[in-house]
């Protein structure tokens, strides 16, 4: 292999198209560039602009042996999930969808009344996940919901992942209504036990075969080998590789990845979440080992004013001192243009303050909670969700984190706070940063060479006190 034969990894993001060129011979990143995404006109225009920037970095003679892509453009993979009970099959379906990189725009439970069906139509999802009932359990609800969805004037494909006794019957009802159902294993085959991987794989298959075309991304497929998955799925894949490693290449152990963006803040935890308190009782679903949550109200550009409201007494930042008038002016500049990056120390401080609040709020929602009840036999600890207090590593990614000089202070907002003992966040983790803003690329690389992906993740995911390249 010539030293100029590179592998190319592309993320068609909602705001920017990011391109990372990797030299597989040296296992190094040769270049990372980005240009505004142009999905509303022609996706290849933004790609072409990014490739021209790349050529300046690597030279005109470079060739690309592999070209793989992921995408969150045009709103990402918008999904609706339907289940039986909100805290059980509905929640299982939601977790499965999020873990596959989807943006869950609606979650519904019980028998769908006409108002819920109308709401689903108005949401116009890209994909619907229909669950309900454990295997051998309730049959009536999933069948009635299948009849309601079959009659809906909506072209979205569907996945049936409920009670296996009637899953084929539910699919037949949908098919008779002109829909395109796919049957997957039940997301909750037994009470309280999740089975999300088969559904995640079906979601990925449908993303490749249906959603890429529906999103206007097929124009880029002539350049790349394939758009393999939604971008958040690529990031979660990278997180799992970094945590678990690969035979002969150990990982870092249980970790959390915080991805702060302009539209959302995503949290990925790769951890069993077993309670650390002796004798603690777990209530509710046992959540997936690899779990993703998306906070759509915590983007530091598109949802900036929500984050400002959550700042409370922290606004404006005290270091450097910023007047309320200047603070407001900076916020308005950020809100006007989601591609805006800080151009002064004051703007960098405001950006970091927004990111810190987003990180703290998102982590509170993602982590499990602890309640202590008192009985004649003594105190009883009840844990809901994942206990992340023992997690080894918190890793930050996303432009507002990666390129901030205050990245360590931002990430510390995700840590355990003795004043909030009920929130089971990491107590004493090591803080790392995705130094090249390339987690998506490593997740895609894992599809080709997982061992190399682990080695490169460990090289480029660095402690926060180490250097990060300038720029965005």
C-alpha positions as MATLAB code, in Angstrom:
seq = 'XXXXXXXXXXXXXXXXXXXXXXXXXXXXXXXXXXXXXXXXXXXXXXXXXXXXXXXXXXXXXXXXXXXXXXXXXXXXXXXXXXXXXXXXXXXXXXXXXXXXXXXXXXXXXXXXXXXXXXXXXXXXXXXXXXXXXXXXXXXXXXXXXXXXXXXXXXXXXXXXXXXXXXXXXXXXXXXXXXXXXXXXXXXXXXXXXXXXXXXXXXXXXXXXXXXXXXXXXXXXXXXXXXXXXXXXXXXXXXXXXXXXXXXXXXXXXXXXXXXXXXXXXXXXXXXXXXXXXXXXXXXXXXXXXXXXXXXXXXXXXXXXXXXXXXXXXXXXXXXXXXXXXXXXXXXXXXXXXXXXXXXXXXXXXXXXXXXXXXXXXXXXXXXXXXXXXXXXXXXXXXXXXXXXXXXXXXXXXXXXXXXXXXXXXXXXXXXXXXXXXXXXXXXXXXXXXXXXXXXXXXXXXXXXXXXXXXXXXXXXXXXXXXXXXXXX';
ca = [
       0.000    0.000    0.000;
       1.415    3.384   -0.994;
       1.850    5.915    1.730;
      -0.651    8.203   -0.012;
      -3.444    5.651   -0.193;
      -5.835    6.771    2.516;
      -9.166    5.766    4.003;
     -11.896    8.393    4.022;
     -14.681    8.740    6.595;
     -17.519   11.225    6.110;
     -20.247   12.516    8.395;
     -23.105   14.303    6.652;
     -24.066   16.289    9.733;
     -27.064   18.523   10.268;
     -24.849   21.631   10.105;
     -21.458   20.549    8.765;
     -20.181   17.800    6.494;
     -17.075   16.490    8.244;
     -14.348   14.498    6.491;
     -11.527   12.579    8.178;
      -8.661   11.043    6.185;
      -6.823    8.194    7.906;
      -3.533    6.629    6.854;
      -4.059    2.935    7.665;
      -0.351    2.162    7.284;
       0.645    4.473   10.137;
      -2.749    4.475   11.905;
      -2.769    8.257   11.994;
      -5.222   10.971   11.035;
      -3.792   12.789    8.041;
      -6.441   15.516    7.985;
      -9.845   16.541    9.289;
     -11.908   19.212    7.509;
     -15.500   20.364    7.349;
     -17.815   22.474    5.208;
     -21.487   23.457    5.597;
     -23.915   20.638    4.769;
     -26.069   21.309    1.689;
     -28.800   18.673    1.970;
     -31.516   21.240    1.138;
     -30.011   21.724   -2.336;
     -27.533   19.003   -3.297;
     -25.667   17.044   -0.640;
     -22.658   16.705   -2.941;
     -22.059   20.480   -2.981;
     -21.078   20.512    0.692;
     -19.152   17.281    0.216;
     -17.276   18.786   -2.720;
     -16.363   21.855   -0.674;
     -15.048   19.639    2.130;
     -13.041   17.517   -0.311;
     -11.413   20.620   -1.785;
     -10.344   21.631    1.712;
      -9.042   18.109    2.251;
      -6.960   18.286   -0.918;
      -5.150   21.320    0.477;
      -4.223   19.277    3.535;
      -3.152   15.975    1.952;
      -2.193   17.021   -1.577;
      -3.761   16.440   -4.974;
      -2.220   13.007   -5.511;
      -3.951   11.183   -2.661;
      -6.110    8.167   -3.450;
      -8.791    6.683   -1.222;
      -9.056    2.914   -0.925;
     -12.055    3.044    1.443;
     -14.812    5.670    1.648;
     -17.467    5.165    4.323;
     -20.085    7.579    5.630;
     -22.727    8.187    8.269;
     -25.397   10.872    8.389;
     -27.575   12.950   10.667;
     -28.524   15.430    7.931;
     -32.115   16.447    7.119;
     -33.249   15.932   10.693;
     -31.500   12.606   11.221;
     -33.469    9.368   11.556;
     -36.813   10.522   12.995;
     -38.659    7.694   14.738;
     -41.925    7.109   16.557;
     -42.133    4.250   19.051;
     -45.331    2.553   20.208;
     -45.619    0.151   23.149;
     -48.008   -1.150   25.759;
     -46.976    0.255   29.162;
     -44.994    3.538   29.365;
     -42.358    2.284   31.822;
     -41.971   -1.131   30.186;
     -42.391   -1.974   26.482;
     -42.769    1.681   25.444;
     -39.549    2.562   27.255;
     -37.829   -0.546   25.861;
     -38.771    0.516   22.323;
     -37.544    4.067   22.958;
     -34.187    2.844   24.299;
     -33.764    0.514   21.314;
     -34.437    3.363   18.872;
     -32.069    5.764   20.629;
     -29.350    3.121   20.730;
     -29.635    2.754   16.955;
     -28.950    6.460   16.491;
     -32.527    7.605   15.968;
     -34.121   10.870   16.989;
     -37.282    9.765   18.819;
     -39.921   12.387   18.004;
     -42.808   10.622   19.737;
     -43.450    7.758   22.175;
     -46.951    6.311   22.548;
     -48.482    3.696   24.863;
     -51.615    1.576   25.312;
     -54.259    1.371   22.569;
     -53.798    4.238   20.129;
     -56.889    6.476   20.026;
     -57.692    8.540   16.941;
     -55.938   11.550   18.469;
     -52.661    9.615   18.870;
     -52.876    8.283   15.318;
     -53.445   11.819   14.037;
     -50.451   12.987   16.062;
     -48.255   10.253   14.548;
     -49.324   11.331   11.066;
     -48.514   14.969   11.885;
     -45.065   13.967   13.167;
     -44.358   12.335    9.775;
     -41.640    9.996   11.095;
     -39.100    8.230    8.909;
     -39.680    4.942   10.745;
     -42.171    3.504   13.267;
     -41.277    0.873   15.864;
     -44.326   -1.088   17.056;
     -43.829   -3.037   20.289;
     -46.116   -4.306   23.016;
     -46.513   -7.345   25.234;
     -43.940   -9.806   26.499;
     -43.694  -13.106   24.604;
     -46.906  -14.953   25.419;
     -48.346  -11.885   27.148;
     -50.846   -9.271   25.986;
     -51.897   -9.776   22.354;
     -54.831   -7.410   21.969;
     -53.055   -4.046   22.136;
     -50.327   -4.641   19.542;
     -52.898   -6.057   17.088;
     -55.261   -3.122   17.541;
     -52.403   -0.667   17.157;
     -51.323   -2.483   13.989;
     -54.834   -2.003   12.589;
     -54.745    1.697   13.445;
     -51.321    2.214   11.875;
     -52.306    0.174    8.793;
     -55.140    2.618    8.100;
     -52.897    5.653    8.516;
     -51.992    7.639    5.391;
     -48.266    7.451    6.064;
     -45.491    5.930    3.956;
     -42.978    5.280    6.746;
     -41.679    1.697    7.046;
     -42.432   -0.135   10.296;
     -40.642   -2.595   12.550;
     -42.771   -4.987   14.609;
     -40.873   -5.985   17.755;
     -43.489   -7.086   20.267;
     -45.108  -10.278   21.536;
     -43.715  -12.946   19.201;
     -46.932  -14.980   19.412;
     -48.743  -12.341   17.321;
     -45.852  -10.443   15.684;
     -46.407  -12.087   12.290;
     -50.146  -11.415   12.518;
     -49.481   -7.747   13.294;
     -47.133   -7.562   10.306;
     -49.781   -9.151    8.063;
     -52.317   -6.521    9.159;
     -49.848   -3.764    8.300;
     -48.999   -5.368    4.966;
     -52.691   -5.581    4.060;
     -52.853   -1.835    4.666;
     -50.104   -1.215    2.118;
     -47.320   -0.772    4.660;
     -43.790   -2.242    4.642;
     -43.349   -4.025    7.976;
     -40.273   -5.919    9.138;
     -40.464   -8.316   12.088;
     -37.714   -8.305   14.720;
     -37.273  -10.065   18.048;
     -39.323   -8.654   20.908;
     -37.617   -5.674   22.584;
     -38.861   -7.017   25.942;
     -39.374  -10.786   25.667;
     -39.716  -11.184   29.438;
     -40.859   -8.756   32.088;
     -38.034   -6.304   32.800;
     -35.536   -7.888   30.341;
     -34.460   -5.880   27.298;
     -33.369   -7.332   23.960;
     -32.419   -4.309   21.872;
     -29.665   -5.531   19.535;
     -31.928   -7.313   16.981;
     -34.083   -4.178   16.687;
     -31.033   -1.939   16.360;
     -29.805   -4.096   13.469;
     -33.189   -3.877   11.715;
     -33.198   -0.091   12.164;
     -29.750    0.125   10.615;
     -30.813   -2.040    7.648;
     -33.852    0.157    7.002;
     -31.718    3.284    7.339;
     -29.415    2.004    4.588;
     -32.153    0.759    2.233;
     -34.917    3.336    2.743;
     -33.941    6.402    4.720;
     -30.816    7.375    2.779;
     -32.932    7.697   -0.368;
     -35.766    9.505    1.417;
     -33.330   12.074    2.852;
     -31.892   13.005   -0.537;
     -28.528   11.465    0.326;
     -28.387    9.008   -2.558;
     -26.503   11.561   -4.687;
     -23.494   11.005   -2.427;
     -23.626    7.219   -2.719;
     -21.848    7.284   -6.077;
     -18.801    8.678   -4.255;
     -18.819    6.574   -1.084;
     -19.031    2.819   -0.589;
     -22.113    3.330    1.515;
     -23.849    5.491    4.103;
     -23.788    2.824    6.769;
     -25.623    4.250    9.767;
     -26.915    7.350   11.542;
     -24.083    9.428   13.008;
     -25.072    8.830   16.667;
     -24.861    5.083   16.014;
     -21.289    5.546   14.771;
     -20.403    7.498   17.927;
     -21.943    4.804   20.145;
     -20.012    2.128   18.231;
     -16.802    4.042   18.919;
     -17.703    4.362   22.603;
     -18.217    0.593   22.902;
     -14.895   -0.111   21.175;
     -13.042    2.323   23.439;
     -14.620    0.813   26.547;
     -14.409   -2.883   25.685;
     -11.375   -2.986   23.424;
     -10.767   -5.916   21.096;
      -8.974   -9.247   21.621;
      -5.323   -8.336   22.053;
      -6.085   -4.611   22.420;
      -7.639   -3.687   25.794;
     -10.058   -0.800   26.158;
     -10.358    1.824   28.886;
     -13.198    0.172   30.790;
     -16.652    1.522   31.552;
     -17.137    5.060   30.289;
     -19.507    7.878   29.400;
     -19.314    9.944   26.196;
     -20.851   13.417   26.185;
     -21.520   14.877   22.736;
     -22.455   18.561   22.898;
     -23.889   20.000   19.699;
     -25.780   22.959   18.379;
     -29.116   21.118   18.256;
     -28.842   18.429   20.962;
     -26.643   17.077   23.718;
     -26.234   13.296   23.518;
     -25.018   11.044   26.319;
     -23.665    7.543   25.669;
     -22.885    5.265   28.605;
     -21.101    1.950   28.159;
     -21.504    0.451   31.614;
     -23.478   -2.223   33.386;
     -24.786    0.296   35.880;
     -24.934   -2.221   38.724;
     -25.736   -0.537   42.061;
     -22.652    0.083   44.186;
     -24.632    0.209   47.443;
     -24.767   -3.149   49.202;
     -28.304   -4.484   49.355;
     -29.727   -1.884   46.958;
     -32.907   -2.872   45.127;
     -33.244   -2.126   41.401;
     -36.645   -0.930   40.219;
     -37.815   -0.634   36.621;
     -36.077   -1.809   33.460;
     -32.504   -3.059   33.503;
     -31.126   -0.581   30.993;
     -28.833   -1.549   28.084;
     -25.092   -1.883   28.623;
     -24.607    0.562   25.735;
     -27.216    3.265   26.301;
     -27.783    6.542   24.479;
     -30.028    9.430   25.431;
     -30.702   12.584   23.426;
     -31.635   15.901   24.974;
     -33.304   17.850   22.181;
     -33.802   20.926   24.361;
     -30.117   21.267   25.264;
     -28.459   22.287   22.003;
     -26.120   25.231   22.538;
     -27.247   27.002   19.349;
     -30.681   25.883   18.110;
     -32.013   25.572   21.676;
     -29.772   28.193   23.223;
     -32.516   30.005   25.142;
     -33.564   26.783   26.898;
     -29.991   26.368   28.106;
     -29.803   30.016   29.206;
     -32.967   29.544   31.262;
     -31.368   26.536   32.963;
     -28.242   28.582   33.775;
     -30.066   30.609   36.417;
     -27.593   32.318   38.731;
     -24.660   31.128   36.578;
     -25.509   33.734   33.928;
     -23.581   35.670   32.833;
     -20.226   33.929   33.461;
     -18.021   35.610   36.069;
     -14.662   34.882   34.403;
     -14.030   37.001   32.466;
     -16.515   39.526   33.792;
     -19.221   40.107   31.189;
     -21.924   42.739   31.492;
     -25.559   41.641   31.085;
     -25.744   43.733   27.904;
     -22.652   42.089   26.379;
     -23.887   38.667   27.482;
     -27.192   39.205   25.699;
     -25.435   40.426   22.553;
     -23.247   37.307   22.447;
     -26.248   35.032   22.911;
     -28.141   36.759   20.116;
     -25.175   36.359   17.768;
     -24.980   32.641   18.587;
     -28.738   32.243   18.088;
     -28.787   34.022   14.706;
     -26.322   31.635   13.083;
     -25.936   28.049   14.320;
     -22.500   27.831   12.655;
     -21.116   30.677   14.787;
     -17.947   29.892   16.746;
     -16.408   32.044   19.512;
     -14.161   34.878   18.334;
     -13.155   36.424   21.675;
     -12.386   35.414   25.250;
     -15.829   36.642   26.300;
     -17.576   34.581   23.625;
     -15.498   31.522   24.539;
     -16.543   31.955   28.183;
     -20.224   32.181   27.250;
     -19.935   29.163   24.950;
     -18.271   27.156   27.734;
     -20.929   28.206   30.241;
     -23.680   27.038   27.879;
     -21.885   23.738   27.249;
     -21.352   23.187   30.980;
     -25.040   23.632   31.745;
     -26.006   21.344   28.844;
     -23.567   18.663   30.051;
     -24.783   18.821   33.645;
     -28.464   18.705   32.742;
     -28.026   15.933   30.167;
     -26.019   13.794   32.583;
     -28.608   14.205   35.343;
     -31.279   12.895   32.987;
     -29.144   10.017   31.709;
     -27.812    8.689   35.015;
     -29.858    6.611   37.408;
     -31.351    7.867   40.640;
     -31.216    6.728   44.251;
     -34.022    6.873   46.782;
     -33.712    5.776   50.401;
     -36.784    4.501   52.217;
     -36.946    3.788   55.931;
     -38.671    0.753   57.373;
     -38.691   -1.024   60.748;
     -35.844   -3.166   59.394;
     -33.752   -0.090   58.565;
     -33.006    1.994   55.447;
     -33.655    0.521   51.995;
     -31.859    1.910   48.920;
     -33.834    1.818   45.665;
     -32.015    2.457   42.374;
     -33.780    3.337   39.139;
     -31.719    3.354   35.942;
     -27.943    2.980   35.714;
     -25.659    3.581   38.676;
     -22.698    5.299   36.981;
     -20.773    6.262   40.113;
     -18.041    3.714   39.388;
     -17.455    4.686   35.745;
     -13.744    5.061   34.896;
     -13.786    7.677   32.138;
     -15.827   10.626   30.888;
     -15.010   11.555   27.290;
     -16.110   14.797   25.671;
     -16.814   15.316   21.984;
     -18.677   17.859   19.854;
     -17.300   21.225   18.755;
     -18.320   23.266   21.840;
     -16.371   20.798   24.008;
     -13.447   19.756   21.824;
     -12.367   23.270   20.891;
     -13.052   24.972   24.216;
     -10.090   26.037   26.384;
     -12.393   25.259   29.343;
     -13.113   21.672   28.313;
     -12.114   20.196   31.681;
     -14.402   22.536   33.628;
     -17.248   21.704   31.243;
     -16.822   17.951   31.713;
     -16.685   18.290   35.494;
     -20.334   19.340   35.350;
     -21.100   15.687   34.528;
     -19.527   14.387   37.743;
     -21.166   13.347   40.987;
     -22.159   16.196   43.295;
     -22.512   15.406   47.037;
     -25.245   18.048   47.159;
     -27.248   15.903   44.693;
     -26.730   12.457   46.177;
     -29.763   11.067   44.383;
     -28.114   11.549   40.964;
     -25.831    8.557   40.310;
     -23.191   10.272   38.180;
     -19.498    9.263   37.985;
     -17.666   10.027   41.243;
     -13.997   10.224   40.295;
     -13.578    9.597   36.567;
     -10.617   10.442   34.392;
     -11.553   13.193   31.933;
     -10.744   12.706   28.250;
     -11.398   14.656   25.057;
     -11.921   13.495   21.461;
      -8.904   15.539   20.402;
      -9.575   15.449   16.647;
     -13.393   15.508   16.854;
     -13.379   12.176   15.023;
     -15.478    9.744   17.081;
     -17.795    9.130   14.128;
     -14.798    8.162   11.983;
     -13.548    5.646   14.547;
     -17.040    4.147   14.787;
     -17.082    3.676   11.009;
     -13.500    2.372   11.043;
     -14.655   -0.290   13.488;
     -16.809   -1.743   10.697;
     -13.629   -2.343    8.665;
     -10.923   -3.007   11.272;
     -12.078   -2.992   14.890;
      -8.622   -3.584   16.347;
      -7.168   -0.595   14.492;
     -10.144    1.485   15.612;
      -9.401    0.682   19.270;
      -5.734    1.603   18.880;
      -6.577    4.899   17.193;
      -9.253    5.724   19.745;
      -6.700    5.287   22.520;
      -4.236    7.475   20.624;
      -6.587   10.349   19.846;
      -8.865   10.315   22.904;
      -6.573   12.153   25.284;
      -6.702   13.458   28.858;
      -8.195   16.951   28.915;
      -4.943   18.583   30.015;
      -3.181   17.487   26.816;
      -3.239   19.597   23.676;
      -6.093   19.754   21.207;
      -5.594   21.203   17.773;
      -6.993   24.658   17.061;
      -9.941   25.353   14.830;
     -13.376   23.930   14.286;
];
